[in-house]
């Protein structure tokens, strides 16, 4: 019999959560012992529903790679804060990097812990960056009229109770200059029953998504296998509640780096009205080396995927969410890599094009060399390097 935990949960079943690697099915004692070493450092969490998507006969199953700890995470590689988010933290749980956007980190919990998470530091015992008291953040946003959109993140805000979510959304709704609230969430993939089984939540979301101040869900689907019938029902209910849904995810080695897989995901999302927003270059986060893909390789794979998509499905931007800004990779030729600051920490860099020498091994901005002497705090231009 195939070791596949796929079952029919039905639309009213609430999956149980697991926090202990010993609870995982179909793994040997040795495997569980190895995974415990990883989970002791980087937290493990998932649920019955998400585990049901795994084909346990396939060691390369993408959902397994997404959620099950792996010994490679213990390699000494990368940084816990790869994008120096601490430098743009203006209050506890509040980040203000781009002029018009503020982030509120409202929880350090998720429906499941992705093994490649770029904020896995939040799940370490000694880290205390999240705040459950939103008043300081609300007051900061009130005092900064240039902030017209707010992103609720963490962690995943959709693990919070409906009453507390209503409190947060209501507080933001009372700030006249905040015109968009975004919620970054993987809950439609991890646990769509959060939406199916809570009609009060859907009422709260609809209440705070009027025609002139829409509520956005920035969803996080990594693979087409996550788009189950139950997931689609959750999305339908969100759309019925007037929530606008889009998707973003990183390109990950062995999970989402196959052009056919990317195209299948983007096309299927376009069919259900959840257009792909960004695909991210993986951040050099501690323990994530096995997921990394060089920029040039990723660029050409993404371009190949676009060939299989409609115009609606391939509106995606390939970006690097770097400490200096959100940098779009707009082109690669035989000699150069062409970058553009889609958003920038320094307003002078906003929409700036930077041309770098092509380096097929580079996977992050600091590894690239700009052609025209452009320099910032992260890399020096050719002239500065020659003078060093």
Residue pairs with C-beta under 8 A, 6 or more apart in sequence:
2 55
2 57
3 25
3 26
3 55
3 56
3 57
4 54
4 55
4 56
4 57
5 25
5 26
5 51
5 52
5 54
5 56
6 52
6 53
6 55
7 52
9 15
9 48
9 49
9 52
9 193
9 230
11 193
11 196
11 230
11 233
12 196
12 197
13 193
14 193
14 197
15 47
15 48
15 49
15 50
15 191
15 193
16 47
16 48
17 45
17 46
17 47
18 24
18 44
18 45
18 46
18 47
18 48
18 51
19 43
19 44
19 45
20 39
20 44
21 27
21 32
21 35
21 36
21 39
21 44
21 69
22 32
22 36
24 32
24 35
24 51
24 68
25 51
25 56
26 56
27 35
34 71
35 44
35 68
35 69
35 70
37 71
37 74
38 44
38 69
38 70
38 71
38 73
38 74
39 69
41 73
41 74
41 124
42 69
42 73
42 113
42 115
42 120
42 123
42 124
42 287
43 113
43 120
43 123
43 124
44 69
44 113
45 109
45 110
45 111
45 112
45 113
46 67
46 112
46 113
46 190
47 111
47 112
47 190
47 191
49 190
49 191
49 192
49 193
49 230
50 63
50 67
50 111
50 112
50 189
50 190
50 191
51 67
53 63
53 225
53 226
53 228
54 61
54 63
54 64
54 67
54 68
55 61
55 64
56 64
58 64
60 254
62 222
62 223
62 225
62 254
62 255
62 256
62 261
63 223
63 225
63 226
65 115
65 252
65 254
65 255
66 114
66 115
66 116
66 222
66 223
66 255
67 112
67 113
67 114
67 115
68 115
69 115
70 115
70 290
72 287
72 289
72 290
73 115
73 287
73 288
73 290
74 287
75 287
75 289
75 290
77 284
77 286
77 287
77 288
77 289
78 283
78 284
78 285
78 286
78 287
78 288
78 289
79 284
79 285
79 286
80 120
80 121
80 124
80 285
80 286
81 121
82 118
82 283
82 284
82 285
82 286
83 118
83 283
83 321
83 322
83 323
84 323
85 95
85 119
87 323
88 95
88 96
88 97
88 345
89 95
89 129
90 96
90 140
91 131
91 136
91 137
91 140
92 129
92 131
92 136
93 104
93 105
93 106
93 129
93 130
93 131
93 134
93 136
93 137
94 102
94 103
94 104
94 105
94 131
94 136
94 137
94 140
95 102
95 103
95 105
96 102
96 103
96 140
96 144
96 147
97 103
97 345
98 325
98 343
98 344
98 345
99 146
99 147
99 347
100 146
100 147
100 148
100 149
101 147
101 149
101 150
101 151
101 343
102 137
102 140
102 141
102 144
102 147
102 149
102 150
102 151
103 150
103 151
103 153
104 134
104 137
104 150
104 151
104 152
104 153
104 168
105 122
105 129
105 130
105 131
105 153
105 154
105 155
106 130
106 131
106 132
106 134
106 152
106 153
106 154
106 155
106 157
106 160
106 168
107 130
107 132
107 154
107 155
107 156
107 157
107 159
107 160
108 122
108 123
108 127
108 129
108 130
108 154
108 155
109 154
109 155
109 156
109 159
110 117
110 154
110 155
110 156
110 159
110 186
110 190
111 156
111 158
111 159
111 186
111 187
111 190
111 191
111 194
112 186
112 190
113 120
113 123
114 186
114 222
115 291
116 250
116 252
116 282
116 285
116 288
116 291
117 123
117 285
118 283
118 285
118 288
119 154
119 155
120 285
120 286
120 287
121 127
121 129
121 286
122 129
122 130
122 154
122 155
130 154
130 155
131 137
134 167
134 168
134 171
138 171
138 172
138 175
141 147
141 150
141 172
141 175
141 178
142 175
145 177
146 177
147 177
147 178
148 177
148 178
148 179
148 180
149 178
149 179
149 180
149 181
149 182
150 172
150 178
150 180
150 181
150 182
151 181
151 182
151 183
151 184
151 218
152 168
152 181
152 182
152 183
152 184
153 183
153 184
154 184
156 184
156 185
156 186
156 187
156 190
157 165
157 168
157 183
157 184
157 185
158 165
158 183
158 185
158 187
158 194
159 187
160 168
162 198
162 200
162 201
162 204
165 201
165 204
166 204
166 208
169 181
169 204
169 205
169 207
169 208
169 215
170 208
172 178
172 181
173 181
173 208
173 213
178 213
179 212
179 213
180 213
180 214
180 216
181 208
181 213
181 215
181 216
182 215
182 216
182 217
182 218
183 215
183 216
183 217
183 218
184 218
184 220
185 217
185 218
185 219
185 220
186 219
186 220
186 221
187 194
187 195
188 195
188 217
188 219
188 221
188 231
188 234
188 235
188 238
188 245
189 219
189 220
189 221
189 222
189 226
189 231
192 228
192 230
192 231
192 233
192 234
192 235
193 230
193 234
194 201
194 234
195 201
195 202
195 234
195 237
195 238
196 230
196 233
196 234
196 237
202 237
202 238
202 240
202 241
203 241
205 215
205 238
205 241
205 242
205 243
206 241
206 242
206 243
208 215
209 215
209 241
209 242
209 243
209 244
210 242
214 242
214 243
214 244
215 242
215 243
215 244
216 243
216 244
216 245
216 246
217 238
217 243
217 244
217 245
217 246
218 246
218 247
218 248
218 277
219 235
219 245
219 246
219 247
219 248
219 274
220 247
220 248
220 249
221 227
221 247
221 249
221 265
221 269
221 274
222 249
222 250
222 252
222 255
222 256
222 265
223 255
223 256
223 261
223 265
224 261
224 264
224 265
224 268
227 265
227 268
227 269
227 272
232 272
235 245
235 272
235 273
235 274
236 272
238 245
239 245
239 273
245 273
245 274
246 274
246 275
246 276
246 277
247 269
247 274
247 275
247 276
247 277
248 276
248 277
248 278
248 279
248 280
249 256
249 278
249 279
249 280
250 256
250 279
250 280
250 281
250 282
250 283
250 291
251 257
251 262
251 279
251 280
251 281
251 282
251 293
251 298
251 301
251 302
251 318
252 282
252 291
252 293
253 290
253 291
253 292
253 293
254 290
254 291
255 291
256 262
256 265
256 279
257 293
257 298
257 301
258 301
259 301
259 302
259 304
259 305
259 307
259 308
260 305
260 308
262 279
262 301
262 302
262 305
263 305
263 306
263 307
263 308
263 309
263 313
265 276
266 276
266 305
266 309
266 313
266 314
266 316
267 308
267 309
267 310
267 313
269 275
269 276
269 313
270 276
270 309
270 310
270 312
270 313
275 312
275 313
275 315
276 313
276 314
276 315
276 316
277 316
277 317
278 316
278 317
278 318
278 319
279 302
279 316
279 317
279 318
279 319
280 319
280 320
280 321
281 293
281 295
281 298
281 318
281 319
281 320
281 321
281 329
281 363
281 364
282 288
282 291
282 292
282 293
282 363
283 321
283 364
284 292
284 363
284 364
292 363
293 301
293 363
294 360
294 361
294 362
294 363
295 320
295 329
295 332
295 337
295 359
295 362
295 363
295 364
295 368
296 332
296 337
296 358
296 359
296 360
296 362
297 360
298 318
298 329
299 318
299 329
299 331
299 332
299 337
300 332
302 316
302 318
305 314
306 314
306 316
317 328
317 342
318 328
318 329
319 326
319 327
319 328
319 329
319 342
320 326
320 327
320 329
320 339
320 364
320 365
322 364
322 365
322 378
323 345
323 378
324 341
324 344
324 345
324 346
324 349
324 365
324 376
324 377
324 378
325 341
325 342
325 343
325 344
325 345
325 346
325 349
325 350
326 341
326 342
326 343
326 344
327 339
327 340
327 341
327 342
327 354
327 365
328 339
328 340
328 341
328 342
329 337
329 338
329 339
330 338
330 339
330 340
330 353
331 337
331 338
332 338
332 358
333 358
334 358
335 357
335 358
336 355
336 356
336 357
336 358
336 371
337 355
337 356
337 357
337 358
337 359
337 362
337 368
338 353
338 354
338 355
338 356
339 353
339 354
339 355
339 356
339 365
339 368
340 351
340 352
340 353
340 354
341 349
341 350
341 351
341 352
341 354
342 351
343 350
344 350
344 351
344 352
346 376
349 376
352 374
354 370
354 374
355 370
355 371
355 372
356 368
356 369
356 370
356 371
357 368
357 369
357 370
357 371
359 367
359 368
359 369
361 367
362 368
365 378
365 379
366 378
366 379
368 379
369 379
369 382
369 385
370 379
370 381
370 382
371 382
372 381
372 382
373 381
373 382
373 383
373 384
374 381
375 381
375 384
380 388
